[in-house]
């Protein structure tokens, strides 16, 4: 996987986009940075149902660290996955909802996509949030998302 930008750089990169077309191109570029056809992720237990695109997300716990990885059959959705992976990094799990939506508002991403694409993003957010919260409940230690 190519290196993804940190949160601050991602926000700045979206701010310098002149229009929605440039934001879309940047989102696609982020999607290209995820690994291609990762067979370790593409299995039934990681599949997110009720999305227009095929989406797989794997959240793995190693000691007190959660590792998030994902794949999709579309570059735009892979870009959403990259953004979610960046947004969740080092986040306080108890404040997961507010932090993520504040982050998405900072990059002004929610206004320019179709309902189907936003449904993919919503499904990714809901799936990852629920999985992370369940893993935190099962753990007797504070978990860190990497």
N, C-alpha and C positions, 0 to 999 in steps of 0.2 A: 504494500500500500504506500502510495506517495504521501508525503507529509501534508496534513491538513493544517490550515491556519489556526491560531488561537482565537479566543472570543473577541479580543480587542481588534485584531487584524481583520477578522471576518466582518465585524460591524463597519470598520473603516472602508473595507473593500466594497461593501454594498452601498455605502454613502457616496462613493466616488462614481458609481454607475449613473450615467446621465438619464437613462430611461428604463422602462420595463424590459425592453429587449436586451439591454446590457445585463440587467439583473438575471434574466433567464439564461443568458450565455454563461454568466459566472456560476449560476446554480448547476448548469450542465458540466462545467469544468470541475466543480467540486465532486460531482458524481463520478467523473472519470478518475478521480484519485482513489476511489474505493477499489478493492481487488476485483478482477473479472471472474465471474462464474465460480465463486467460492463454494465448492461442493460440501465443505464441512458445515456451511450455513444452510444451504438449500436442501432442507429436509422437512418432512411434514410437521414435526414438533415446533419448528421455528417459523412456520408459514402464518401470515396474517390474513385472515379471511375477510370478506366483504370489502375488498378494495378493487379498483379498476385495474391497477397494476399488480403484478406478482411481487410480494414483499416477504422477505425472510429476515428475522432479527434473532440474534443469539446473544444472550447475556450470560456470561460465565463468571463464576465467583472463584477467585484464587485468594485464599486467606481472607483478608478484609478488603480486597479490591474487586470491584465489578468491572469487567471488560465488556464493552458493547461493540458488536460488529453486525453488519447488515448487508443485504444485497437486494437488488430488484432487477426486473427485466427492462426498466426504462431509466434513462440517464437523469431525467428530472426528479424522479422519486429517489434515485441514488443520491442526488444532490440534497434532497430533504433529509435522507439518512445521515449524510455527512454533517449537515447543520445540527441535527439532533445529537449526534455523537460529540460535536464540539460544545453544544449548549449544556449537555449533562456533565461535562468534565469538571471535576472538583466541586460539584454542587451539594448543598446541604439537602439531604433527602427529605427532611421534614418540610422544606419549603419548595418542593419540586414544581408544583403547579405555577405559583406566582413567578418564580425565577424563569421558567421556560417561556411563558407567554410574554413577560417583560422583554426577554431577549429577542423573541420573534418580532415584537413591536419595534425594537431598536433597529432591526435590519429592514423594517417596513416590507415584510414578505407576504403578509396575509391579504393584501389588497389586490394583487394583480393576477391571481390564479383562478382557474375555473373551479366550480364546486367539486368536480371529480378529483382534481389534484389536491384541493384542500381536504377532501375526505381521506385521501391517502395520508396526508400529513397528520390529520386528527387521529387516524387509526394507529399510526406509528407512535404518536405521543401517548395515547391511551395504553397501548400494549406495553411500551417500555416503562411507563410510570407504574402500572400495576405489577409488572414483573419485578421491578426494583423494590417497590414497597413490600411485596411478599418476601423477597430475599432478605430485606432488612428485618422484617418481623421474625424470620426463622433464625437470624443470626444473633448471637449474644455479644457482638461487638459492633462498633460503628463502622459502616462500610463507606468506602471511597470509590467514586466512579472515575475511571481512567479512560 
